[in-house]
Amino acid sequence: MEARFKTFIFEPNKKKSAMSRRLTMLGWVSCLVIVLLLILEFDLVAFLGFVTLLTVCFGIAFSRWNTVQPLNGSLPFTFIINAEEIVVGNIRFDMNEVRISNLLCYDYFGRPTNDRVLFVKYPRVSNGTGNVIEFVYRDKKYRYQFLVASVREIFLLEDIVGSLSPKSLVYDFN
């Protein structure tokens, strides 16, 4: 039986990541304001601001402790790869014309990871969407981010890509 890897393409939500960066910037600006208040000798106000910032950071960290990272995007298409073809949604890429230039596959659902709220680091559980495949098909580059559910699927994907002919690969994955 032919090895076949099936999953979903992940498209990150650009608005969510921009909002996260804004909140982080707001936190660092708050730290700067606290330092300025200390320089201007408003010690009590700076101390209250510092305690408030610590409370917010640790409160967020403890509420997210060991939870699964949110998707922050969508899973709009299926992704299938085997020795003959790559299928993304309804688009079929014949493996004889595909040259895989990059396969970054390390993330799987449930992998322990760390996250941060300003300077507070806390453990999280990965959602498995940090994997990337890049390939060239008919002189056009394609880059897809995809979901992996388990470590077994990572090994299956590496076996499929490793079994391809050397002309299909730009880099040696073995």
TORSELUM-885824 format. One line per field, with one value per atom (N, C-alpha, C): atom name; residue number from 0; x, y, z. Coordinates in Angstrom, 2 decimals, always signed. Each point is the difference from the previous one (the first is absolute). Last residue first. Example, Ala and Ser with C-alpha at 12.3 -4.5 7.8 and 13.67 -1.06 7.14 Angstrom:
2
atom = N CA C N CA C .
nr = 1 1 1 0 0 0 .
xx = +12.85 +0.82 -0.77 +0.29 -0.89 +0.90 .
yy = -2.25 +1.19 +1.09 -5.72 +1.19 +1.20 .
zz = +7.08 +0.06 +0.73 -0.07 +0.00 +0.00 .
//
This chain:
174
atom = N CA C N CA C N CA C N CA C N CA C N CA C N CA C N CA C N CA C N CA C N CA C N CA C N CA C N CA C N CA C N CA C N CA C N CA C N CA C N CA C N CA C N CA C N CA C N CA C N CA C N CA C N CA C N CA C N CA C N CA C N CA C N CA C N CA C N CA C N CA C N CA C N CA C N CA C N CA C N CA C N CA C N CA C N CA C N CA C N CA C N CA C N CA C N CA C N CA C N CA C N CA C N CA C N CA C N CA C N CA C N CA C N CA C N CA C N CA C N CA C N CA C N CA C N CA C N CA C N CA C N CA C N CA C N CA C N CA C N CA C N CA C N CA C N CA C N CA C N CA C N CA C N CA C N CA C N CA C N CA C N CA C N CA C N CA C N CA C N CA C N CA C N CA C N CA C N CA C N CA C N CA C N CA C N CA C N CA C N CA C N CA C N CA C N CA C N CA C N CA C N CA C N CA C N CA C N CA C N CA C N CA C N CA C N CA C N CA C N CA C N CA C N CA C N CA C N CA C N CA C N CA C N CA C N CA C N CA C N CA C N CA C N CA C N CA C N CA C N CA C N CA C N CA C N CA C N CA C N CA C N CA C N CA C N CA C N CA C N CA C N CA C N CA C N CA C N CA C N CA C N CA C N CA C N CA C N CA C N CA C N CA C N CA C N CA C N CA C N CA C N CA C N CA C N CA C N CA C N CA C N CA C N CA C N CA C N CA C N CA C N CA C N CA C N CA C N CA C N CA C N CA C N CA C N CA C N CA C N CA C N CA C N CA C N CA C N CA C .
nr = 173 173 173 172 172 172 171 171 171 170 170 170 169 169 169 168 168 168 167 167 167 166 166 166 165 165 165 164 164 164 163 163 163 162 162 162 161 161 161 160 160 160 159 159 159 158 158 158 157 157 157 156 156 156 155 155 155 154 154 154 153 153 153 152 152 152 151 151 151 150 150 150 149 149 149 148 148 148 147 147 147 146 146 146 145 145 145 144 144 144 143 143 143 142 142 142 141 141 141 140 140 140 139 139 139 138 138 138 137 137 137 136 136 136 135 135 135 134 134 134 133 133 133 132 132 132 131 131 131 130 130 130 129 129 129 128 128 128 127 127 127 126 126 126 125 125 125 124 124 124 123 123 123 122 122 122 121 121 121 120 120 120 119 119 119 118 118 118 117 117 117 116 116 116 115 115 115 114 114 114 113 113 113 112 112 112 111 111 111 110 110 110 109 109 109 108 108 108 107 107 107 106 106 106 105 105 105 104 104 104 103 103 103 102 102 102 101 101 101 100 100 100 99 99 99 98 98 98 97 97 97 96 96 96 95 95 95 94 94 94 93 93 93 92 92 92 91 91 91 90 90 90 89 89 89 88 88 88 87 87 87 86 86 86 85 85 85 84 84 84 83 83 83 82 82 82 81 81 81 80 80 80 79 79 79 78 78 78 77 77 77 76 76 76 75 75 75 74 74 74 73 73 73 72 72 72 71 71 71 70 70 70 69 69 69 68 68 68 67 67 67 66 66 66 65 65 65 64 64 64 63 63 63 62 62 62 61 61 61 60 60 60 59 59 59 58 58 58 57 57 57 56 56 56 55 55 55 54 54 54 53 53 53 52 52 52 51 51 51 50 50 50 49 49 49 48 48 48 47 47 47 46 46 46 45 45 45 44 44 44 43 43 43 42 42 42 41 41 41 40 40 40 39 39 39 38 38 38 37 37 37 36 36 36 35 35 35 34 34 34 33 33 33 32 32 32 31 31 31 30 30 30 29 29 29 28 28 28 27 27 27 26 26 26 25 25 25 24 24 24 23 23 23 22 22 22 21 21 21 20 20 20 19 19 19 18 18 18 17 17 17 16 16 16 15 15 15 14 14 14 13 13 13 12 12 12 11 11 11 10 10 10 9 9 9 8 8 8 7 7 7 6 6 6 5 5 5 4 4 4 3 3 3 2 2 2 1 1 1 0 0 0 .
xx = +17.78 +0.44 +1.22 -2.33 -0.63 +0.48 +1.89 -0.08 -0.53 -1.05 +0.79 -0.16 -2.17 +1.09 +0.97 -3.51 +0.43 +1.12 -2.04 -1.12 +0.41 +3.00 -0.27 -1.19 +1.37 +0.89 -0.27 -4.02 +1.23 +0.86 -3.28 -0.09 +1.34 -0.96 -0.11 -0.09 +0.13 +1.27 -0.02 -3.98 +0.92 +1.35 -3.15 -0.51 +0.95 +0.98 +0.20 -0.48 -0.76 +1.42 +0.31 -4.41 +0.30 +1.48 -1.36 -0.62 +0.32 +1.37 +0.83 -0.57 -2.54 +1.26 +0.89 -3.99 -0.24 +1.26 +0.09 -0.07 -0.22 -0.23 +1.39 +0.03 -4.48 +0.78 +1.42 -3.41 -0.69 +0.86 +0.65 +0.41 -0.56 -0.77 -0.25 +0.51 +1.78 -0.98 +0.00 +1.63 +0.13 -1.10 +2.58 -1.20 +0.39 +1.80 +0.36 -1.29 +2.26 -1.15 +0.52 +1.86 +0.24 -1.31 +1.22 -0.71 +0.20 +1.48 +0.69 -0.76 -1.56 -0.05 +0.51 -0.04 -0.79 -0.17 +2.80 -0.08 -0.75 +0.00 +0.37 -0.19 -0.20 +0.20 +0.42 -2.41 +0.57 +0.07 -0.62 +0.01 +0.57 -2.23 +0.72 -0.15 -2.04 +1.25 +0.82 -4.37 -0.11 +1.29 -1.60 +0.50 -0.02 -1.05 -1.15 +0.42 +2.47 -0.03 -1.25 +0.72 -0.08 -0.21 +2.50 -1.19 +0.06 +2.55 -0.13 -1.33 +2.76 -0.86 -0.15 +2.65 +0.00 -0.83 +0.60 -0.44 -0.11 +0.98 +1.17 -0.35 -3.42 +1.11 +1.20 -3.00 -0.76 +1.01 +0.57 +0.36 -1.11 +1.15 -0.55 +0.37 +1.45 -0.08 -0.56 -0.55 +0.70 -0.13 -1.17 +0.20 +0.83 -3.37 +1.42 +0.15 -4.18 +0.32 +1.45 -1.26 -0.99 +0.38 +3.97 -1.16 -0.93 +4.85 -1.07 -1.16 +4.00 +0.42 -1.15 +1.62 -1.07 +0.48 +1.26 +0.25 -1.17 +2.27 -0.99 +0.40 +1.28 +0.11 -1.14 +0.78 +1.18 +0.16 -2.30 -0.18 +1.27 -2.31 +1.30 -0.19 -3.33 +0.19 +1.44 -2.12 +0.31 +0.27 -1.25 +1.07 +0.45 -3.73 +1.29 +1.17 -4.85 +0.62 +1.42 -4.39 +1.37 +0.63 -5.29 +0.86 +1.36 -4.64 +1.13 +0.94 -4.02 -0.33 +1.15 +1.22 -1.37 -0.38 +4.50 -0.37 -1.39 +3.66 -1.32 -0.30 +4.29 -0.36 -1.34 +2.52 -0.56 -0.09 +1.97 -0.38 -0.42 +1.28 +1.13 -0.34 -2.75 +0.45 +1.09 -3.45 +1.26 +0.27 -4.06 +0.32 +1.31 -3.57 +1.36 +0.33 -4.64 +0.68 +1.36 -2.52 +0.17 +0.59 -1.08 -0.94 +0.09 +1.06 +0.44 -0.88 +1.57 -1.02 +0.66 +1.39 -0.04 -1.08 +1.67 +0.29 +0.10 -0.49 +0.40 +0.41 +0.68 -1.11 +0.50 +2.36 +0.07 -1.19 -0.30 +0.37 +0.01 +1.11 -1.15 +0.51 +2.56 -0.21 -1.29 +0.12 +0.95 -0.42 -2.15 +0.37 +0.91 -1.51 -1.23 +0.29 +3.59 -0.63 -1.31 +2.33 +0.83 -0.67 -2.05 -0.12 +0.79 +0.42 -1.37 -0.23 +4.13 -0.10 -1.41 +0.66 +0.86 -0.12 -2.31 -0.58 +0.82 +1.67 -1.26 -0.62 +3.82 +0.32 -1.24 -0.63 +0.57 +0.38 -1.49 -1.10 +0.50 +3.18 -0.80 -1.16 +2.60 +0.80 -0.78 -1.93 +0.03 +0.75 +0.05 -1.34 -0.09 +4.01 -0.16 -1.36 +0.86 +0.81 -0.15 -2.04 -0.71 +0.75 +2.08 -1.22 -0.78 +3.99 +0.25 -1.28 +1.79 -1.39 +0.00 +3.90 -0.23 -1.49 +2.42 -0.63 -0.42 +1.90 +0.98 -0.54 -2.90 +1.03 +1.06 -3.31 -0.59 +0.99 +1.27 -0.04 -0.60 -0.07 +1.38 +0.05 -4.12 +0.33 +1.42 -1.42 -0.68 +0.32 +1.55 +0.73 -0.60 -2.27 +1.26 +0.82 -3.86 -0.35 +1.24 +0.46 -0.16 -0.37 +0.19 +1.35 -0.04 -4.12 +0.64 +1.39 -2.29 -0.64 +0.61 +1.34 +0.57 -0.59 -1.82 +1.37 +0.66 -4.22 -0.10 +1.38 -0.22 -0.41 -0.09 +0.88 +1.17 -0.34 -3.53 +0.93 +1.24 -3.08 -0.56 +0.91 +1.10 +0.22 -0.53 -0.78 +1.41 +0.32 -4.39 +0.27 +1.46 -1.40 -0.54 +0.31 +1.10 +0.94 -0.50 -0.76 -0.79 +0.92 +1.37 -0.03 -0.85 -0.34 +0.20 -0.11 +0.85 -0.28 +0.30 -1.37 +0.83 -0.44 -0.59 -0.62 +1.04 +0.32 -0.21 -0.68 +2.36 -1.14 -0.19 +3.52 -0.10 -1.12 +1.78 -0.74 -0.15 +2.45 -0.03 -0.65 -1.06 +0.76 -0.15 -0.25 -0.84 +0.88 .
yy = +13.38 -1.16 +0.31 +2.92 -0.03 -1.15 +3.23 -1.38 -0.03 +3.80 -0.32 -1.47 +1.45 +0.98 -0.26 -3.53 +0.66 +0.99 -2.92 +0.71 +0.82 -2.91 +1.20 +0.79 -4.24 +1.13 +1.26 -3.47 -0.04 +1.23 -1.87 +0.64 -0.08 -1.47 -1.01 +0.61 +2.66 -0.69 -1.03 +2.27 +0.93 -0.66 -2.52 +0.28 +0.89 -0.86 -1.20 +0.22 +3.41 -0.09 -1.23 +0.50 +1.03 -0.04 -2.87 -0.41 +1.00 +1.04 -1.05 -0.49 +3.14 +0.63 -1.04 -1.48 +0.65 +0.72 -1.97 -1.05 +0.59 +2.74 -0.27 -1.06 +2.92 -0.86 -0.17 +2.95 -0.42 -0.82 +4.20 -1.39 -0.42 +4.19 -0.58 -1.44 +4.31 -1.06 -0.54 +4.04 -0.35 -1.01 +1.53 -0.31 -0.35 +2.15 -0.16 -0.21 +0.14 -0.15 -0.23 +1.93 -0.46 -0.03 -0.62 +0.84 -0.60 -2.00 +1.28 +0.97 -4.56 +0.77 +1.43 -1.89 -0.74 +0.89 -0.51 +0.71 -0.91 +0.47 -0.73 +0.88 -0.47 +0.90 -0.84 -0.52 -0.65 +1.05 -0.21 +0.69 -0.92 +0.41 -0.78 +0.66 +0.96 +0.68 -0.69 -1.07 +0.68 +0.70 -2.58 -0.80 +0.68 +1.35 -0.39 -0.73 +0.36 +0.46 -0.49 +1.23 -1.18 +0.48 +2.52 -0.15 -1.33 +3.03 -1.14 +0.01 +4.55 -1.06 -1.12 +5.16 -1.17 -1.10 +5.68 -1.21 -1.15 +4.72 -0.67 -1.27 +1.76 +0.92 -0.79 -3.26 +1.24 +0.99 -5.05 +1.14 +1.03 -5.76 +1.25 +1.10 -5.55 +1.11 +1.23 -5.75 +1.20 +1.08 -5.65 +1.01 +1.17 -3.15 +0.18 +1.07 -1.39 -0.55 +0.15 -0.02 +0.34 -0.70 +1.24 -0.88 +0.38 +1.59 +0.35 -0.98 +0.12 -0.31 +0.12 +0.62 -0.75 -0.46 +2.72 +0.26 -0.62 +0.04 -0.69 +0.20 +1.95 +0.10 -0.77 -0.03 +0.77 +0.07 -3.23 +0.43 +0.70 -0.80 -0.04 +0.56 -2.19 +0.72 -0.17 -2.18 +1.39 +0.84 -4.64 +0.00 +1.43 -0.95 -0.09 -0.04 +2.53 -1.28 -0.04 +2.75 +0.22 -1.36 +2.31 -1.18 +0.38 +2.43 +0.17 -1.20 +1.04 -0.63 +0.07 +0.29 +0.31 -0.76 -0.76 +1.07 +0.47 -4.37 +0.57 +1.02 -2.95 +0.84 +0.61 -4.81 +1.35 +0.70 -4.52 +0.43 +1.47 -2.42 -0.10 +0.53 +2.15 -1.38 -0.02 +3.65 -0.24 -1.49 +4.08 -1.42 -0.11 +3.68 -0.13 -1.48 +3.61 -1.24 -0.02 +4.66 -1.01 -1.27 +4.04 +0.04 -1.15 +1.70 -1.22 -0.17 +4.57 -0.94 -1.18 +3.73 -0.14 -0.99 +0.54 +1.32 -0.06 -3.57 -0.10 +1.34 -1.03 +0.17 -0.03 -2.75 +1.30 +0.14 -3.05 -0.09 +1.41 -0.72 -0.09 -0.06 +0.59 -1.34 -0.15 +4.54 -1.02 -1.38 +4.59 -0.74 -1.19 +2.97 -0.41 -0.81 +1.85 -1.10 -0.45 +3.72 -1.21 -1.18 +4.26 -0.56 -1.30 +2.30 -0.47 -0.62 +2.10 -1.31 -0.57 +4.34 -0.98 -1.39 +3.61 -0.31 -1.08 +1.61 -0.74 -0.40 +2.79 -1.37 -0.85 +4.55 -0.67 -1.44 +2.72 -0.26 -0.76 +1.47 -1.09 -0.36 +3.72 -1.23 -1.20 +4.28 -0.40 -1.30 +1.92 -0.51 -0.45 +2.06 -1.29 -0.61 +4.33 -0.98 -1.39 +3.59 -0.25 -1.06 +1.44 -0.73 -0.35 +2.67 -1.38 -0.80 +4.29 -0.34 -1.47 +2.65 -0.17 -0.07 +0.09 +1.25 -0.04 -3.85 +1.07 +1.34 -3.71 -0.15 +1.09 -0.17 +0.42 -0.14 -1.65 +1.46 +0.55 -4.65 +0.46 +1.53 -1.92 -0.28 +0.47 +0.21 +1.03 -0.19 -3.31 +1.25 +1.14 -4.12 -0.13 +1.27 -0.21 +0.12 -0.13 -0.83 +1.45 +0.25 -4.45 +0.58 +1.51 -2.26 -0.44 +0.59 +0.76 +0.74 -0.37 -2.45 +1.35 +0.86 -4.26 -0.11 +1.37 -0.25 -0.19 -0.13 +0.27 +1.27 -0.12 -3.89 +0.89 +1.34 -3.02 -0.52 +0.89 +0.92 +0.36 -0.47 -1.28 +1.44 +0.47 -4.46 +0.19 +1.48 -1.13 -0.51 +0.23 +1.08 +0.94 -0.43 -2.80 +1.11 +1.02 -5.40 +1.22 +1.17 -4.93 +0.84 +1.25 -4.97 +1.39 +0.88 -5.57 +1.01 +1.38 -5.28 +1.20 +1.01 -5.45 +1.25 +1.11 -5.68 +0.95 +1.24 -5.26 +0.89 +0.88 -3.78 +0.93 +0.98 -5.23 +1.22 +0.83 -4.79 +0.92 +1.31 -4.96 +1.23 +0.90 -5.54 +1.19 +1.25 .
zz = +4.24 +0.77 +0.81 -3.23 +1.31 +0.87 -4.29 +0.44 +1.43 -3.95 +1.17 +0.34 -3.73 -0.09 +1.14 -2.56 +1.22 -0.29 -3.25 +0.60 +1.21 -2.40 -0.80 +0.54 +1.97 +0.33 -0.82 +1.09 -0.79 +0.30 +3.83 -1.30 -0.74 +4.59 -1.05 -1.40 +4.06 -0.18 -1.10 +1.25 -0.67 -0.23 +2.39 -1.35 -0.77 +4.53 -0.82 -1.43 +3.17 -0.33 -0.84 +1.60 -0.99 -0.40 +3.47 -1.25 -1.11 +4.37 -0.57 -1.33 +2.37 -0.42 -0.66 +1.98 -1.29 -0.52 +4.30 -1.01 -1.39 +3.84 -0.39 -1.10 +0.31 +0.89 -0.54 -2.02 +1.22 +0.95 -3.79 +0.24 +1.35 -4.05 +1.32 +0.05 -3.30 +0.18 +1.43 -4.02 +1.41 +0.28 -4.83 +0.78 +1.43 -5.11 +1.41 +0.79 -5.46 +0.89 +1.40 -5.20 +1.37 +0.78 -5.46 +0.96 +1.39 -4.27 +0.23 +0.90 -0.67 -1.26 +0.21 +4.37 -0.97 -1.22 +5.09 -1.27 -0.97 +5.75 -1.21 -1.22 +5.90 -1.13 -1.19 +5.26 -1.18 -1.11 +5.84 -1.29 -1.07 +5.54 -1.02 -1.37 +4.62 -0.34 -1.07 +2.52 -1.30 -0.42 +4.25 -1.12 -1.36 +4.83 -0.80 -1.29 +5.18 -1.38 -0.72 +5.27 -0.83 -1.43 +4.48 -0.83 -0.72 +4.48 -0.92 -0.74 +1.68 +0.55 -1.02 +1.50 -0.87 +0.65 +0.27 +0.71 -1.00 -1.00 +0.56 +0.74 -3.40 +0.31 +0.51 -0.70 +0.16 +0.55 -2.77 +0.86 +0.05 -1.01 -0.51 +0.99 -1.47 +0.94 -0.71 -0.62 -0.46 +1.07 -1.39 +1.04 -0.55 -2.96 +0.33 +1.08 -2.23 +1.31 +0.40 -5.10 +1.02 +1.30 -3.32 -0.01 +1.15 -3.03 +0.93 -0.14 -2.78 +1.36 +1.00 -5.41 +0.65 +1.37 -4.79 +1.41 +0.76 -5.15 +0.82 +1.46 -5.36 +1.45 +0.65 -4.77 +0.41 +1.51 -4.14 +1.38 +0.46 -4.92 +0.66 +1.41 -4.25 +1.26 +0.47 -3.84 -0.31 +1.25 +0.16 -1.00 -0.32 +2.91 +0.66 -0.98 -0.58 -0.34 +0.56 +1.74 -0.46 -0.24 +0.59 -0.01 -0.59 +2.49 -0.90 +0.15 +2.63 -1.28 -1.00 +4.99 -0.36 -1.26 +0.28 +0.92 -0.40 -0.96 -0.25 +1.10 -2.54 +1.14 -0.35 -1.92 -0.11 +1.35 -0.89 -1.34 -0.10 +4.13 -0.94 -1.39 +3.96 -0.14 -1.06 +3.11 -0.72 -0.01 +1.15 -0.16 -0.77 +2.68 -0.55 -0.02 +0.38 +0.34 -0.71 +1.52 -1.04 +0.57 +2.73 -1.11 -0.99 +5.10 -0.69 -1.24 +3.29 -0.48 -0.69 +4.25 -1.45 -0.39 +4.53 -0.58 -1.52 +3.80 -1.41 -0.60 +5.30 -0.93 -1.45 +4.05 -0.66 -0.96 +4.39 -1.41 -0.60 +5.26 -0.91 -1.43 +4.37 -0.55 -0.81 +2.26 +0.39 -0.51 -0.20 -1.21 +0.28 +3.47 -0.69 -1.26 +2.52 +0.72 -0.66 -1.89 -0.07 +0.71 +0.27 -1.36 -0.10 +4.04 -0.17 -1.37 +0.95 +0.63 -0.08 -1.80 -0.69 +0.61 +2.12 -1.32 -0.70 +4.09 +0.21 -1.33 -0.08 +0.43 +0.17 -0.93 -1.16 +0.33 +3.56 -0.94 -1.22 +3.10 +0.57 -0.92 -1.22 -0.10 +0.54 +0.46 -1.41 -0.20 +4.27 -0.32 -1.45 +1.35 +0.67 -0.30 -1.60 -0.73 +0.62 +2.24 -1.26 -0.82 +3.94 +0.32 -1.27 -0.35 +0.40 +0.24 -2.51 +0.34 +0.40 -1.69 +1.43 +0.39 -4.42 +0.44 +1.46 -1.96 -0.20 +0.50 +0.02 +1.03 -0.10 -3.32 +1.27 +1.15 -4.22 +0.00 +1.29 -0.63 +0.22 +0.02 -1.05 +1.41 +0.31 -4.46 +0.80 +1.48 -2.95 -0.19 +0.83 -0.10 +0.75 -0.10 -2.60 +1.42 +0.87 -4.54 +0.22 +1.46 -1.36 +0.10 +0.19 -0.64 +1.23 +0.19 -4.06 +1.09 +1.35 -3.76 -0.03 +1.11 -0.58 +0.51 +0.03 -1.95 +1.45 +0.63 -4.70 +0.61 +1.52 -2.54 +0.02 +0.64 -0.63 +1.01 +0.10 -3.40 +1.29 +1.14 -4.38 +0.16 +1.36 -1.24 +0.34 +0.17 -1.35 +1.35 +0.39 -4.41 +0.99 +1.42 -3.76 +0.16 +1.04 -0.52 -0.02 +0.31 -2.37 +1.20 -0.20 -2.26 -0.41 +1.24 -1.38 +1.02 -0.56 -1.95 -0.17 +1.05 +0.62 -0.41 -0.13 -0.67 +1.08 -0.55 -1.33 -0.21 +1.23 -2.75 +1.13 -0.30 -1.67 -0.32 +1.26 -2.49 +1.14 -0.43 -2.18 -0.17 +1.22 -0.32 +0.00 +0.00 .
//
